[in-house]
């Protein structure tokens, strides 16, 4: 295998792991720990949430809408834009696009030059 191909596989692995698998595992881990340490040890809660499936269903029914609302509030406040501005590639790309729209192509090329491989 070529080094570039191995590097690509490594990058794809890290993205798949961090964006999807680690998130899913940590989320399931959180639900299991909460049920085991909180619900199963308090008799009143144990009577309400008789099994893990019921607890998970009710937890998700409440947690997902709250997370969506918080994400929407963060988005409306400009949290997403702030994150994009912190990314130097996005920042340079945005600047270059503005320069191109203004007809200043050579300046845009100079800005993007550092991102060539």
C-alpha positions in Angstrom: 0.0 0.0 0.0 1.2 3.5 -0.7 1.8 5.9 2.2 -0.8 8.3 0.9 -3.5 5.5 0.8 -2.6 4.5 4.4 -2.8 8.2 5.4 -6.3 8.5 3.8 -7.5 5.4 5.6 -6.1 6.7 8.9 -8.0 10.0 8.4 -11.2 8.3 7.5 -10.9 6.0 10.5 -10.4 9.0 12.9 -13.4 10.8 11.4 -15.6 7.7 11.6 -14.5 6.9 15.1 -14.7 10.4 16.6 -17.8 11.6 14.7 -20.0 8.5 15.0 -18.7 5.5 16.9 -17.2 7.2 20.0 -20.3 9.5 20.2 -22.7 6.5 20.0 -20.7 4.4 22.5 -20.4 7.3 25.0 -24.1 8.1 24.7 -25.1 4.5 25.3 -22.6 4.3 28.2 -24.1 7.4 29.7 -27.6 5.9 29.6 -26.5 2.6 31.1 -24.6 4.3 33.9 -27.4 6.6 34.8 -29.9 3.7 34.9 -27.5 1.5 36.9 -26.3 4.0 39.5 -29.4 6.2 39.8 -32.6 4.4 38.8 -31.9 0.9 40.0 -30.8 2.1 43.5 -33.8 4.4 44.3 -37.0 2.3 44.8 -39.4 5.1 43.7 -37.5 5.6 40.4 -37.2 1.8 40.0 -41.0 1.5 40.2 -41.4 4.2 37.5 -38.7 3.0 35.2 -39.1 -0.8 35.5 -36.5 -1.6 32.9 -33.7 -0.1 30.9 -35.7 0.0 27.6 -38.4 2.1 29.2 -35.8 4.5 30.8 -34.0 4.8 27.5 -37.2 5.5 25.5 -38.3 8.2 28.0 -34.8 9.7 28.3 -34.4 10.0 24.5 -37.9 11.4 24.2 -36.9 14.3 26.5 -33.2 14.6 25.7 -33.3 14.8 21.9 -35.8 17.7 21.7 -33.9 19.6 24.5 -30.6 19.0 22.6 -32.1 20.2 19.3 -33.5 23.4 21.0 -30.1 24.1 22.6 -28.4 23.5 19.2 -30.8 25.9 17.6 -30.2 28.6 20.2 -26.5 28.2 19.8 -26.8 28.4 16.0 -29.0 31.5 16.2 -26.5 33.2 18.6 -23.7 32.7 16.0 -21.9 29.7 17.6 -21.6 28.0 14.3 -20.2 31.1 12.6 -17.7 31.6 15.4 -16.4 28.0 15.0 -16.1 28.6 11.2 -14.1 31.8 11.8 -11.7 29.9 14.1 -10.9 27.5 11.3 -8.0 29.0 9.3 -8.9 27.2 6.1 -12.5 28.4 6.1 -11.4 31.9 7.0 -8.9 32.0 4.1 -11.5 30.4 1.7 -14.1 33.0 2.7 -11.6 35.8 2.1 -10.6 34.4 -1.2 -14.2 34.1 -2.4 -14.9 37.7 -1.5 -11.8 38.8 -3.4 -12.8 36.8 -6.4 -16.2 38.3 -6.4 -14.6 41.8 -6.3 -12.4 40.8 -9.3 -9.2 40.6 -7.3 -8.2 37.1 -8.4 -4.5 37.4 -7.9 -4.9 38.4 -4.2 -7.2 35.4 -3.8 -4.6 33.1 -5.3 -2.0 34.4 -2.9 -4.2 33.7 0.1 -5.0 30.2 -1.1 -1.4 29.4 -2.1 -0.6 28.0 1.4 -3.2 25.3 1.1 -1.8 23.7 -2.0 -0.2 20.3 -1.5 
